Amino acid sequence: MTIPPPTLKQVIDFVLLMLTVVGGAVIGAVQYRRLPQNLRYLAWLAWFELPLELLGSALGFLHHNNLFIMPFYTVGELALLALVYRSTLQSAAFNRALPWLVGGFTAYTVLDSLLAADLTSWFRPGQQVIQSLLILGMVSLYFRKLLRELLVRHLEREPMFWVSVGLALYFVGYLQIALFSNYMLKHYSLQFNRNIWNINFGLTLVLHSCYCWALGRRGQPTAPAWPTEVG
C-alpha cells in the first residue's frame, strides 16, 4: 500500500505545532534553573508532551490512527498541571484533594481503556470530558484567588495568568469536541469534522504559545505571595 505524501497544509500545521511544542521544551530547559517551582512543573509538562506530539504527528503523516496515545496524554497532562497549580495556589484544601483527584482519574482512565473494544477506533469521551472539567476547575480556582487577593499589579506580566488563559480557552473549546466527537464522526461529513479539528488546532497553538511565553519570563515572579490556606 502506497502512503500518499503529506499535503502542504499538513506540513505547515506540523511546523507551527513543533515551533511551539519544541520551543516550550527548549525554553524550559534553558530557563530551568531560573524558574520558580510552579513553572518548573510546567517545563516538565512541556518535556512530557514533546515526544507524544512527535509520535502523534508521525502517525498522522503515515495515515495511522493515533487515538491510543490519548489516555497516556490525558493522565500525564492532568497530573503535571495539578502540580503546577498546587505550587501556585498554595492551598491546604487543594493539596489534600489533589491525590484523590489525580489518583481517581488515573484509575478511571485505566479501567475505561481496558473496557474499550478498540482503543484505536473511537474517542473515549468520558476521559476527555472529566479531564477538561478538572483542569477548568483548577484554572477557576486560580482566577478566584487572583480576584480575591488582588496582589498582582500587572496581569500582562504574570506568567501563570497567561498559562491559565491559554488553558481556559483550549479546554472550553476541547470540551465541546469531547462531548460530541463520536456523534460528529457518525453523523457529520468528513470536511465538517476537519473544520472542527482545525479550530482545535488553532487553540492548541495558542495554549503552547502561552506556555512558551510563561517559561521565557526570565527573573519575573510567577505567583503572588499568597498565604497558605488553613482549610
CORWOCOR-V173915 format. One record per helix or strand. SS is the DSSP state (H for helix, E for strand). FROM is the first residue (numbers start at 1). TO is the last residue. If there is no record, write none. Layout:
BEGIN
SS | FROM | TO
SS | FROM | TO
END
This chain:
BEGIN
H | 8 | 34
H | 37 | 61
H | 67 | 89
E | 91 | 91
H | 92 | 114
H | 125 | 149
H | 155 | 157
H | 159 | 187
H | 190 | 215
E | 229 | 229
END
